[in-house]
């Protein structure tokens, strides 16, 4: 029930932000629409820990700023690679082992790798992440290990 209330609150907040209409009739339409959507979701059994990860909100406060900083740093590195005539683009495929316990954790890890410029997660098979990097020397594994550890902490797993 708690997750259904969270879902309803999130849906209604998004509805208010996107509609921009605060007249009584429109707000009532939004209330009814969000209530029906949550009711259908609960009846379908899709409101669970993984589909609505409200348990991650507190830990995401520390992870998201770090990820934004990593994306910025990667942007600078990729710009330097592109603008420098001396640095050769040497694309390669590298494999990393994910230590996340859930599909959601592996999803966050794979997408965090893809969000950082210069790397793209091309495949996930179990705990194996296949990552394409534009320069092999830039992907030494240290940043991916740090990201792997931080995502494991985000999902509540002890990194040790």
C-alpha atoms as an extended CHARMM CRD file, in Angstrom:
* protein
*
       160  EXT
         1         1  UNK       CA              0.0000000000        0.0000000000        0.0000000000  PROA      1               0.0000000000
         2         2  UNK       CA              2.8710000000        2.3530000000        0.7840000000  PROA      2               0.0000000000
         3         3  UNK       CA              4.2870000000        1.9230000000       -2.7290000000  PROA      3               0.0000000000
         4         4  UNK       CA              0.8630000000        2.5960000000       -4.2370000000  PROA      4               0.0000000000
         5         5  UNK       CA              0.7150000000        5.9050000000       -2.3510000000  PROA      5               0.0000000000
         6         6  UNK       CA              4.2180000000        6.7870000000       -3.5540000000  PROA      6               0.0000000000
         7         7  UNK       CA              3.2250000000        5.9440000000       -7.1220000000  PROA      7               0.0000000000
         8         8  UNK       CA              0.0550000000        8.0260000000       -6.8500000000  PROA      8               0.0000000000
         9         9  UNK       CA              2.0000000000       10.9960000000       -5.4540000000  PROA      9               0.0000000000
        10        10  UNK       CA              4.6570000000       10.7970000000       -8.1570000000  PROA      10              0.0000000000
        11        11  UNK       CA              2.0800000000       10.4520000000      -10.9400000000  PROA      11              0.0000000000
        12        12  UNK       CA              0.0010000000       13.3530000000       -9.6520000000  PROA      12              0.0000000000
        13        13  UNK       CA              3.0670000000       15.5870000000       -9.2210000000  PROA      13              0.0000000000
        14        14  UNK       CA              4.1970000000       14.8120000000      -12.7740000000  PROA      14              0.0000000000
        15        15  UNK       CA              0.6610000000       15.3990000000      -14.0340000000  PROA      15              0.0000000000
        16        16  UNK       CA              0.5290000000       18.8050000000      -12.3360000000  PROA      16              0.0000000000
        17        17  UNK       CA              3.9630000000       19.7940000000      -13.6500000000  PROA      17              0.0000000000
        18        18  UNK       CA              3.2650000000       18.7260000000      -17.2160000000  PROA      18              0.0000000000
        19        19  UNK       CA             -0.3210000000       19.9430000000      -17.5170000000  PROA      19              0.0000000000
        20        20  UNK       CA              0.1790000000       23.4190000000      -16.0960000000  PROA      20              0.0000000000
        21        21  UNK       CA             -3.5680000000       23.6650000000      -15.4330000000  PROA      21              0.0000000000
        22        22  UNK       CA             -4.6510000000       24.3220000000      -11.8680000000  PROA      22              0.0000000000
        23        23  UNK       CA             -8.3520000000       24.9490000000      -12.3930000000  PROA      23              0.0000000000
        24        24  UNK       CA            -10.6160000000       22.7900000000      -10.2340000000  PROA      24              0.0000000000
        25        25  UNK       CA            -11.9860000000       20.6860000000      -13.0900000000  PROA      25              0.0000000000
        26        26  UNK       CA             -8.5210000000       19.8570000000      -14.4500000000  PROA      26              0.0000000000
        27        27  UNK       CA             -7.1790000000       19.0160000000      -10.9890000000  PROA      27              0.0000000000
        28        28  UNK       CA            -10.1430000000       16.6650000000      -10.4550000000  PROA      28              0.0000000000
        29        29  UNK       CA             -9.4000000000       15.0290000000      -13.8270000000  PROA      29              0.0000000000
        30        30  UNK       CA             -5.7930000000       14.5630000000      -12.7100000000  PROA      30              0.0000000000
        31        31  UNK       CA             -6.8300000000       13.0860000000       -9.3550000000  PROA      31              0.0000000000
        32        32  UNK       CA             -9.1970000000       10.6270000000      -11.0180000000  PROA      32              0.0000000000
        33        33  UNK       CA             -6.7340000000        9.6760000000      -13.7690000000  PROA      33              0.0000000000
        34        34  UNK       CA             -3.8800000000        9.0510000000      -11.3220000000  PROA      34              0.0000000000
        35        35  UNK       CA             -6.1540000000        7.0690000000       -9.0100000000  PROA      35              0.0000000000
        36        36  UNK       CA             -7.3500000000        4.8360000000      -11.8610000000  PROA      36              0.0000000000
        37        37  UNK       CA             -3.7710000000        4.3340000000      -13.1120000000  PROA      37              0.0000000000
        38        38  UNK       CA             -2.5640000000        3.3030000000       -9.6400000000  PROA      38              0.0000000000
        39        39  UNK       CA             -5.5860000000        1.0530000000       -9.1020000000  PROA      39              0.0000000000
        40        40  UNK       CA             -4.9360000000       -0.7380000000      -12.4110000000  PROA      40              0.0000000000
        41        41  UNK       CA             -1.2260000000       -1.0700000000      -11.5830000000  PROA      41              0.0000000000
        42        42  UNK       CA             -1.9650000000       -2.5530000000       -8.1710000000  PROA      42              0.0000000000
        43        43  UNK       CA             -4.5320000000       -4.9620000000       -9.6480000000  PROA      43              0.0000000000
        44        44  UNK       CA             -1.9390000000       -6.0610000000      -12.2430000000  PROA      44              0.0000000000
        45        45  UNK       CA              0.5860000000       -6.6690000000       -9.4620000000  PROA      45              0.0000000000
        46        46  UNK       CA              3.2720000000       -4.4740000000      -10.9740000000  PROA      46              0.0000000000
        47        47  UNK       CA              3.7750000000       -2.1080000000       -8.0370000000  PROA      47              0.0000000000
        48        48  UNK       CA              6.6900000000       -3.8100000000       -6.3210000000  PROA      48              0.0000000000
        49        49  UNK       CA             10.1580000000       -3.0640000000       -4.9690000000  PROA      49              0.0000000000
        50        50  UNK       CA             11.8240000000       -3.1710000000       -8.3720000000  PROA      50              0.0000000000
        51        51  UNK       CA              9.2550000000       -1.3120000000      -10.4660000000  PROA      51              0.0000000000
        52        52  UNK       CA              8.9940000000        1.5490000000       -7.9550000000  PROA      52              0.0000000000
        53        53  UNK       CA             12.3600000000        1.7240000000       -6.1560000000  PROA      53              0.0000000000
        54        54  UNK       CA             11.4860000000        4.3420000000       -3.5180000000  PROA      54              0.0000000000
        55        55  UNK       CA             13.9880000000        2.6340000000       -1.2100000000  PROA      55              0.0000000000
        56        56  UNK       CA             16.7740000000        4.0790000000       -3.4030000000  PROA      56              0.0000000000
        57        57  UNK       CA             15.7700000000        7.7290000000       -3.0400000000  PROA      57              0.0000000000
        58        58  UNK       CA             17.8560000000        8.3750000000        0.0750000000  PROA      58              0.0000000000
        59        59  UNK       CA             20.9960000000        6.7130000000       -1.2780000000  PROA      59              0.0000000000
        60        60  UNK       CA             20.5450000000        8.2890000000       -4.7340000000  PROA      60              0.0000000000
        61        61  UNK       CA             21.1540000000       11.7050000000       -3.1640000000  PROA      61              0.0000000000
        62        62  UNK       CA             24.8340000000       10.7790000000       -2.9110000000  PROA      62              0.0000000000
        63        63  UNK       CA             25.0870000000        8.8330000000       -6.1740000000  PROA      63              0.0000000000
        64        64  UNK       CA             23.4830000000       11.2580000000       -8.6400000000  PROA      64              0.0000000000
        65        65  UNK       CA             25.8610000000       14.2120000000       -7.9720000000  PROA      65              0.0000000000
        66        66  UNK       CA             28.8400000000       11.8620000000       -8.2680000000  PROA      66              0.0000000000
        67        67  UNK       CA             27.4780000000       10.5220000000      -11.5860000000  PROA      67              0.0000000000
        68        68  UNK       CA             26.9240000000       14.0540000000      -12.9010000000  PROA      68              0.0000000000
        69        69  UNK       CA             30.5520000000       14.8850000000      -12.0110000000  PROA      69              0.0000000000
        70        70  UNK       CA             31.7720000000       11.7390000000      -13.8000000000  PROA      70              0.0000000000
        71        71  UNK       CA             29.7360000000       12.6300000000      -16.8900000000  PROA      71              0.0000000000
        72        72  UNK       CA             31.3130000000       16.1070000000      -16.8710000000  PROA      72              0.0000000000
        73        73  UNK       CA             34.8390000000       14.6760000000      -16.4830000000  PROA      73              0.0000000000
        74        74  UNK       CA             34.2100000000       12.1860000000      -19.2860000000  PROA      74              0.0000000000
        75        75  UNK       CA             32.9050000000       14.9700000000      -21.5250000000  PROA      75              0.0000000000
        76        76  UNK       CA             36.1500000000       16.8670000000      -21.0200000000  PROA      76              0.0000000000
        77        77  UNK       CA             38.2340000000       13.7500000000      -21.7720000000  PROA      77              0.0000000000
        78        78  UNK       CA             36.2640000000       12.9570000000      -24.9220000000  PROA      78              0.0000000000
        79        79  UNK       CA             36.5020000000       16.5810000000      -26.1060000000  PROA      79              0.0000000000
        80        80  UNK       CA             40.2700000000       16.4360000000      -25.5490000000  PROA      80              0.0000000000
        81        81  UNK       CA             40.4820000000       13.2020000000      -27.5500000000  PROA      81              0.0000000000
        82        82  UNK       CA             38.4380000000       14.6580000000      -30.4050000000  PROA      82              0.0000000000
        83        83  UNK       CA             40.2730000000       17.9790000000      -30.5440000000  PROA      83              0.0000000000
        84        84  UNK       CA             43.7880000000       16.6290000000      -30.1070000000  PROA      84              0.0000000000
        85        85  UNK       CA             45.4550000000       15.4650000000      -33.3170000000  PROA      85              0.0000000000
        86        86  UNK       CA             48.0150000000       13.4420000000      -31.3080000000  PROA      86              0.0000000000
        87        87  UNK       CA             45.5840000000       11.1280000000      -29.5270000000  PROA      87              0.0000000000
        88        88  UNK       CA             44.5310000000        8.2080000000      -31.6770000000  PROA      88              0.0000000000
        89        89  UNK       CA             41.0340000000        6.8680000000      -31.3990000000  PROA      89              0.0000000000
        90        90  UNK       CA             41.5210000000        3.2170000000      -30.4990000000  PROA      90              0.0000000000
        91        91  UNK       CA             38.0800000000        1.6570000000      -29.9500000000  PROA      91              0.0000000000
        92        92  UNK       CA             37.8650000000       -1.5560000000      -28.0000000000  PROA      92              0.0000000000
        93        93  UNK       CA             35.4250000000       -3.8720000000      -26.2740000000  PROA      93              0.0000000000
        94        94  UNK       CA             36.0820000000       -4.5440000000      -22.5920000000  PROA      94              0.0000000000
        95        95  UNK       CA             34.2740000000       -6.8530000000      -20.1670000000  PROA      95              0.0000000000
        96        96  UNK       CA             33.4810000000       -5.9650000000      -16.5660000000  PROA      96              0.0000000000
        97        97  UNK       CA             31.9240000000       -8.0670000000      -13.8390000000  PROA      97              0.0000000000
        98        98  UNK       CA             28.9850000000       -6.4110000000      -12.1060000000  PROA      98              0.0000000000
        99        99  UNK       CA             28.6070000000       -7.0370000000       -8.3890000000  PROA      99              0.0000000000
       100       100  UNK       CA             24.9960000000       -5.9300000000       -8.1380000000  PROA      100             0.0000000000
       101       101  UNK       CA             22.5260000000       -8.3710000000       -6.6050000000  PROA      101             0.0000000000
       102       102  UNK       CA             19.4060000000       -7.3390000000       -8.5340000000  PROA      102             0.0000000000
       103       103  UNK       CA             18.4070000000       -6.7180000000      -12.1240000000  PROA      103             0.0000000000
       104       104  UNK       CA             17.6560000000       -3.1150000000      -11.1470000000  PROA      104             0.0000000000
       105       105  UNK       CA             21.2140000000       -2.6780000000       -9.8230000000  PROA      105             0.0000000000
       106       106  UNK       CA             22.7130000000       -4.0820000000      -13.0290000000  PROA      106             0.0000000000
       107       107  UNK       CA             20.3690000000       -1.8470000000      -15.0450000000  PROA      107             0.0000000000
       108       108  UNK       CA             21.5580000000        1.2380000000      -13.1400000000  PROA      108             0.0000000000
       109       109  UNK       CA             25.2040000000        0.1940000000      -13.5390000000  PROA      109             0.0000000000
       110       110  UNK       CA             24.9050000000       -0.4890000000      -17.2840000000  PROA      110             0.0000000000
       111       111  UNK       CA             23.1060000000        2.8060000000      -17.9090000000  PROA      111             0.0000000000
       112       112  UNK       CA             25.5650000000        4.7460000000      -15.7520000000  PROA      112             0.0000000000
       113       113  UNK       CA             28.3940000000        3.4130000000      -17.9250000000  PROA      113             0.0000000000
       114       114  UNK       CA             26.4770000000        4.4090000000      -21.0650000000  PROA      114             0.0000000000
       115       115  UNK       CA             25.7470000000        7.8970000000      -19.6920000000  PROA      115             0.0000000000
       116       116  UNK       CA             29.4410000000        8.6710000000      -19.3540000000  PROA      116             0.0000000000
       117       117  UNK       CA             30.7110000000        9.8620000000      -22.7460000000  PROA      117             0.0000000000
       118       118  UNK       CA             33.1880000000        7.6260000000      -24.5110000000  PROA      118             0.0000000000
       119       119  UNK       CA             31.6810000000        4.3740000000      -23.2370000000  PROA      119             0.0000000000
       120       120  UNK       CA             28.5960000000        2.3960000000      -24.2040000000  PROA      120             0.0000000000
       121       121  UNK       CA             27.3240000000       -0.7810000000      -22.5810000000  PROA      121             0.0000000000
       122       122  UNK       CA             26.7110000000       -3.0530000000      -25.5480000000  PROA      122             0.0000000000
       123       123  UNK       CA             25.6090000000       -6.1520000000      -23.7100000000  PROA      123             0.0000000000
       124       124  UNK       CA             24.6840000000       -7.5640000000      -20.3320000000  PROA      124             0.0000000000
       125       125  UNK       CA             24.7410000000      -11.2960000000      -19.7170000000  PROA      125             0.0000000000
       126       126  UNK       CA             24.2060000000      -12.1710000000      -16.0800000000  PROA      126             0.0000000000
       127       127  UNK       CA             26.9730000000      -10.3570000000      -14.2060000000  PROA      127             0.0000000000
       128       128  UNK       CA             29.0780000000       -9.7060000000      -17.3310000000  PROA      128             0.0000000000
       129       129  UNK       CA             28.9780000000       -6.1970000000      -18.8110000000  PROA      129             0.0000000000
       130       130  UNK       CA             30.3330000000       -5.7280000000      -22.3140000000  PROA      130             0.0000000000
       131       131  UNK       CA             31.4620000000       -2.1230000000      -22.7650000000  PROA      131             0.0000000000
       132       132  UNK       CA             32.6450000000       -0.3390000000      -25.9130000000  PROA      132             0.0000000000
       133       133  UNK       CA             35.1910000000        2.4200000000      -25.3030000000  PROA      133             0.0000000000
       134       134  UNK       CA             36.4850000000        4.8790000000      -27.8880000000  PROA      134             0.0000000000
       135       135  UNK       CA             40.0420000000        4.7940000000      -26.5000000000  PROA      135             0.0000000000
       136       136  UNK       CA             41.3760000000        1.6380000000      -24.9010000000  PROA      136             0.0000000000
       137       137  UNK       CA             43.8800000000        3.4550000000      -22.6830000000  PROA      137             0.0000000000
       138       138  UNK       CA             41.0690000000        5.5530000000      -21.1600000000  PROA      138             0.0000000000
       139       139  UNK       CA             39.2040000000        2.5000000000      -19.8810000000  PROA      139             0.0000000000
       140       140  UNK       CA             41.6020000000        0.9850000000      -17.3760000000  PROA      140             0.0000000000
       141       141  UNK       CA             38.8830000000       -0.3960000000      -15.1080000000  PROA      141             0.0000000000
       142       142  UNK       CA             39.4820000000        1.8360000000      -12.0990000000  PROA      142             0.0000000000
       143       143  UNK       CA             36.5370000000        4.1370000000      -12.7990000000  PROA      143             0.0000000000
       144       144  UNK       CA             34.2860000000        1.2180000000      -13.6280000000  PROA      144             0.0000000000
       145       145  UNK       CA             35.2640000000       -0.4870000000      -10.3490000000  PROA      145             0.0000000000
       146       146  UNK       CA             34.4190000000        2.7300000000       -8.4860000000  PROA      146             0.0000000000
       147       147  UNK       CA             31.1020000000        2.9980000000      -10.3190000000  PROA      147             0.0000000000
       148       148  UNK       CA             30.4200000000       -0.7000000000       -9.6790000000  PROA      148             0.0000000000
       149       149  UNK       CA             31.0370000000       -0.1890000000       -5.9590000000  PROA      149             0.0000000000
       150       150  UNK       CA             28.8890000000        2.9570000000       -5.7930000000  PROA      150             0.0000000000
       151       151  UNK       CA             25.9590000000        1.2920000000       -7.5670000000  PROA      151             0.0000000000
       152       152  UNK       CA             26.2560000000       -1.6790000000       -5.1910000000  PROA      152             0.0000000000
       153       153  UNK       CA             26.0510000000        0.7520000000       -2.2630000000  PROA      153             0.0000000000
       154       154  UNK       CA             23.1090000000        2.4990000000       -3.9680000000  PROA      154             0.0000000000
       155       155  UNK       CA             21.1400000000       -0.7420000000       -4.0970000000  PROA      155             0.0000000000
       156       156  UNK       CA             21.9820000000       -1.4720000000       -0.4600000000  PROA      156             0.0000000000
       157       157  UNK       CA             24.6650000000       -4.1000000000       -0.9150000000  PROA      157             0.0000000000
       158       158  UNK       CA             27.7600000000       -4.0000000000        1.3090000000  PROA      158             0.0000000000
       159       159  UNK       CA             30.7180000000       -3.3400000000       -1.0530000000  PROA      159             0.0000000000
       160       160  UNK       CA             33.1610000000       -5.4540000000        0.9850000000  PROA      160             0.0000000000
